[in-house]
Amino acid sequence: MNQVYPSKRFDDRLARFIGIPVLAFMIPVVFFHASLDNGFMAFLPKWIMAVVHIGIYWEGARFIYFQTRKRFPYVSQTSRRIFWLLFLSISFIVSASLLLHITEDALRIFPESSAGVFTFRKHAVSVTILVLCLPYYESSYYFGQLQEALLEAEQLKKEQVQSQLEMLKSQVNPHFLFNSLNTLASLIPEEPDLAVDFVRKLSKVYRYILEIRDFHTVPLQKELSALKAYHFLLQIRFGESLNVKIDIPDQYLNEHILPLSLQMLIENAVKHNILSVHKPLWIEVFISNDRVIVRNNLQRKNQQTDSTGLGLLNIQNRYQLLGSQPVDVIVTTQSFSVSLPLLGQYSHSQPPVIPKDIPQP
């Protein structure tokens, strides 16, 4: 999966602001035996020249690092990125060092620069800056990615718990129980066999909620089985005022989907739209372009409904945290559609996997 994810770019301004002057102070002392014995003013020209050198090396290596990361943004491209990063960085450092050396010789900034040992030390300085600079950015990036991965995993757990809580609240709330029990009470004396069916389907809905509480995804076949039980309960209650058509080809039944996502979308459609014999609500569940579409005709209720408004947002957030394609919501004057991506055929008992191709920030 090569989807691009938003990521924060770490701020290196403080490191550059402090690191370049500090290194510029240390390099003349370590490599060129400079000291403050003759006073700071005597040391100042060497420190300024060191700042120029280190600033050029650091900024050049930094620019190359971010450009190669931008060109090869995914973890699967790490080998190519490292190869080009080293090749371009070494080429730049060598070229910049030689050019600065030639310039200094021409301007006779350092009369002793013709000495072989002095020249070797100057080139060693450039390589040292490269060795210090690139690991700093690389380690900072991967540490940031690790933090983001941990935060996303924690966020996904919270979203999962939130989703379960919302669904349990929506199913166990007094309105749902009151309506279900009223429907059951009316069925028992007149249609006892249907009443038994109603209780079985109600039990299946609750059992499914309990079964999938630890799963991040479920097979579409399992979700549809529970959805049909939920549809049965709604159909008994609303009769001809509600029409639900489910058309999913068998080839997609092993694909995975977020648990309770279809039930939540149908519940939202029933909650927010008018249902009557003269204005029936039509809901379709079907496959289009390898995505599950839930679409209903739009006939919004005028009065406010008892809703948290978190259902659809919860589904969108959970898909995003799974590293999936986004959930599409399409609203027209006549219909409301939600398009859910399918999530492959991996085991529904395993935790979500952070996509292999995570881009650089």
Secondary structure, DSSP 8 states (H G I E B T S, - for coil): ------------HHHHHHHHHHHHHHHHHHHH---STT-HHHHHHHHHHHHHHHHHHHHHHHHHHHHHHHHS-SGGGHHHHHHHHHHHHHHHHHHHHHHHHHHHHHHTSSGGGGSHHHHHHHHHHHHHHHHHHHHHHHHHHHHHHHHHHHHHHHHHHHHHHHHHHHHHHHHHSHHHHHHHHHHHHHHHHH-HHHHHHHHHHHHHHHHHHHHTTT-S-EEHHHHHHHHHHHHHHHHHHHGGGEEEEEE--GGGTTSEE-TTHHHHHHHHHHHHB---SSS-EEEEEEEETTEEEEEEE--B-SS--S--S-HHHHHHHHHHHTT----EEEE-SSEEEEEEE---SS-TTS-----S-----
